[in-house]
Amino acid sequence: MNAARFVVRGRVQGVFFRASTREQAVGLKLTGHARNMIDGSVEVVAYGDATALDQLEAWLHDGPPTAQVEELYREEITVHDVPGDFLTK
């Protein structure tokens, strides 16, 4: 199982970014979460197929139409407990 943590910066809160990310992730059969961070960014942690993670990353570069992504950071992470769904927090 592959896992990645993404941090998305820009105008990404209050624009349905987390809900839209969840839709994309579920469609790609990924599990994990998307949550707003105190600094105004959104953190996305996703688990699943490497190709699906790459596809999610490509989508995160733009996000939903109302978002304005200025920066996207990705790091591969070690898998510990894999959630059974994709959650928004």
C-alpha positions, 0 to 999 in steps of 0.5 A, a space after each residue: 500500500 502506498 501513502 502520501 501527505 499533501 499540503 495545499 496552499 492558496 485560497 483553499 479554505 471556504 471553497 469546498 476544497 475538502 469536499 471536492 477532494 473527497 469526491 476525487 479520492 473516493 472516485 480513485 478508490 483512495 482512503 484517508 482524510 482532508 482537513 483544514 489547517 490553522 495556517 489556512 492550508 489544507 492537508 490531504 493524507 491519502 492511501 492506495 494505488 500509486 497511480 491513483 495517488 499521482 492522479 490525485 496530486 494532478 487534481 490537487 494542483 488546480 482543485 475545485 473551480 473556486 479554489 486558487 492553488 498557489 503551492 502543493 507539497 507532497 511527501 511519501 509517508 509510512 503506512 500505519 493504520 489505513 482508514 476504511 473511507 476518505 474523511 473530511 475533518 
